[in-house]
Amino acid sequence: MNSDRHQDSTEITELILKAAENARAEIGVVTKQPTTGKAAKWPIDCNIGPGLEGAIACESKVGYVNGTDGLLSYRGYDIFELCAYSTYEEVSFLLLHGHLPNSTELKEFEQKLVNYRHMNKTLRLLMSFPVEEMNAMAALRMGTIFMRQEFTDIDREQAKPDLSDAISADEDSIGMETKPSGEQRAIYEFKKKKKRRKKKDSDLDDASGLEACYHLIAGVPTITAAITRLRHGLMPFEPSNELSHAANLFYMMNGRRPTAIEERVLDVALILHADHGMNASTFASMVVASTMSDIYFSVGSGIAALNGPLHGGANERVLHTLREVGSPDNAEAWVKKSLAEKKKVPGFGHRVYKTYDPRARILGPLAKFRCLGCKADIQNLISTAEQLEQEVVGSLAQEKKIFPNVDYYSGVVYTRLGIDPSMFTPLFAVSRVAGWTARVLEYMHNNRIFRPRALYTGKFNQVFKQVDER
């Protein structure tokens, strides 16, 4: 356990362990393990729905979601234990490297993150744009491109790729009119040439390895905090070399050092959002990386996917809903009216989970935790959320298996930390960049360009007519 980091927030640890105990009491002991832990035999037969639903695109050891039993693990470690005993820095290292760091590895990794938080050129470029008028996610995506300019030489003339590096521009190894066979390896392969770098550029990374991942994990929080400040007409704060990852993020966003409780709550929230299977933003990142593009562009595509309202932003909508409900006394009538009109209630239900989202089991108690600063209007928000949960679960849980998801209480938690709702989704990216980079890095070890097919349902043998005959 990180005793030094957690000694002033033991109540948070106890709260998480109690949530784990409650979850296990409801679920029971899961003795039957899924069919994992061994390499797949390709091709794999599976039923695929629109949007590639049900498709299996790759193998992964990064994380696992059990939607039936409501379990989530990173590299085999249960999410409750990681939140109770670990830190976001340790979890990021775990996701990237496949094992928890020893004390030396952790110290070196933390020092790299401290060093890479400082991005003067990136922030200078960011401040030259009207960030206060921009969507926060658009500004964040732009910031990662500026990071690419600061930390890599990939856009410089000497780093321009040789056209002979690629045998094929598009690895389309199966004729589209033939039945797919699911070959184990791509027919067209890429040659690997080591780029020759000028000596003066030796401090720049090649945007494809671990150092680039470290840069992004450290840098995305700095950009997010700067966007927060700039949107309020304020200058960004310089990162602190003394604070933890979560504490530094809080400091750069709010302009003050967090209490031990605030630091721990934000740290737990970052751990909970670090990875979650082959979701849309993770898949988007991997698709871009599979083309042999670089990891900065890959993370940028993840940010772009997360910007979509079907992926990110649900916790912001939950806050609007809670304020629309107004008070606990209005919850029952509001739910009845919404269900009668067949409206979805934000923060409930999940594509994967058919039981209580394990992340919500932790965030719920954190949102209600008495030792976290709370104004009168926030207390009303919490009470309304509790009552609304009771009404929705009472109406939908048994028949439709609809329970709170990660977004239901996360917005309340962030609000209690003084974070503006417009920054909820960028904060999601701050955490998820660890999962994005870990899965991209893993996939690139045995890369094959993603190339799904579409079923053609159009016409054939159309006869062309001249424009005056149409």
Steps between C-alpha positions, in 0.01 A plus 500: 500500500614858433502578870671838463247620243196352673574555868286817514211346307446165671127565511499493118678164507242363744218637286635319191553174688143521629375552143698191396349301785149604400566409137626154590206443730261571212696322226631210705830330424556476124657157458448449127769684309444627145669334206809719508862471597613329183567605143205489264476264205424716200261529328249544784132441440277764658169671436552856385242778513499853356788713619712183532303406812616158615806501274834382638773711343809404698641338812587706809646455846441861606157488660188289535133587551251240624165663435289213635657497846601867509874445521785714365871422512820652366769244414320253730478737800150568634392864469395517866847400620673742264282787622549404864874445498658641183546837328439625148876503437528132595192410295636681193827310533306175544294558185806587291747243632282210610616493862487723806823697544751435775617800702785584261283469188226709659741775605648518149157502337367771733807713428443468126139616545621796707752596231257458211227715657695810399407591142577867446491489121172307496331741739635802312346367178175417677473850644532649151155360416161624632463207740228684695278479191575136422344170601729371777551167322595677176758699693630183666539322167683802361725497807610141432601602148710781649659239729586302190683804367687560825609147582557333163678566174242308301389800293849617415649451158767256615233277656291476184428128436653328200234381255684168475425431866152378411441218254132588473320825562187317615531154645188368328602136491154350440298560186177670601290262291638192674401335826725625782727232643658682791868447416737481797741754348476776246606413146660839455760582764694814584876515499654657806777754454664680784478874444829683496473797729716807510698533821329823601166321500609217730277632780188455286308172502372321190133511609470123498630367832478520877645849531220637280248326726664657805490842334129467432406368846690791655408764245125458447429611861714812452310588184163431664583720796623777270175482301304530825685817593497655153124447466460720808735769372782392732861407438601133538691391810846351472495130600634417846795263535397406854144379451358166392333457161149557638603778741687685227199480268275638774749777574537606137120504451393667826799713593547346844646183641238235577432359842604138553137395451459699178825359362397143580149535358634637170767229492234229541287659227800494263565132578136411432504659154845381388382211279178327405527246222464567129282809532458744211788735589740212569408337171539832316851538645594147399363536147714808437807337655452188285563707186854563633406853597647631827366483853429876527262481204358178645422665835360799311253268328406356839427851623292566187295184561453586868364839394194330351193519729440125472839437664601795718302766680239281671604613848442860396148406386442328836565831677251678275245226576551525876451876485192450283354260758572768759461313828458148642126563539461535122690183406210253500275712279789588267593134447140395436457777244831422327429127478148564371652715225764227438786736577839366605627616837863618468748301706304175496557187293810386315576313178717254695374484858175320578549569869637784713808657337789430744632850439167648611518291817810701595402840360158496673645493852771749397234743378328478841816498712449740788863615525506638145415871492131558436280808455125500561408480130736204452342319795163536331655361180629194690167438672319529168745255339443245779122521472503493120718187511251327730210585269673392177648179642167414658328539164755356256761285675314174536340486154747688279823467701554874501722634778718810553811514282830680549354832385218521752706609799827611334360843414394553861849400615664744259261776600596451866862536389421839345531386139282670239261265312649606165825333610351162597570338163858636472553358850383164364775528235759588766434161656429290191823601323670227706265237358520639146880495494523159670270334249663671201844396621381142552336478158805634318706199613301291253344767286255439222313790343131502586301437183139392563261458209157638420209308349412669173123551475491734201405450137696335217520549123376857497499658151669837476299780336626836382399795713236628254333154501459470878 
